[in-house]
């Protein structure tokens, strides 16, 4: 079964740091690009970051650029999100999602984890 | 950056047809993807590339895309279709993935 499992969420003070992990199973992780997406309480989905299968290409949303770092370890079938300078508005459920491409070259996310909750509060 | 606009809510009686729109500048030139999210659960892909369905998604859910509007149509609506629905595109100018604000489908 194709599965993504996030971990590492928790309560952190403003200005603090946290590292999220996403463990992949049931597919060849090293062949797929990946994304992080978050959802603040009662709000919609917000795409945060993309990393290609080889880590050679990385993109960030403006809201997290310079504060968050995406990375992966294909040997461990794992995706990571290092978050620093955290703010109250970073409070959200964080999802990892597998990236896919259409025949026309557009991108979507076909498999999602259940998410891990990050709360930024003093 | 590219903006996608969805109505906050759509309500429909069981057995009727719900249409959820996603507006964007010349969105018909892009591929649109749709996700369903039930309360307390992760999003699930229900339509990709405008109108394709992943295996396991009922034919009652269908998508179309033209001009400045993409539409997710839910036919013969059931209570189990009640959820939030999000459209998504890839913004080629920034290489960012973009989501619409989401639409809450309520089954009356």
Interface residues (C-beta under 8 A of the other chain):
Chain A: X35 X37 X44 X45 X46 X47 X50 X59 X61 X62 X95 X97 X100 X102 X103 X104 X106 X107 X108 X109 X110 X111 X112 X113 X114 X115
Chain B: X1 X30 X31 X33 X35 X37 X41 X42 X43 X44 X45 X48 X49 X54 X84 X86 X88 X89 X90 X94 X95 X96 X97 X98 X99 X100 X101 X102
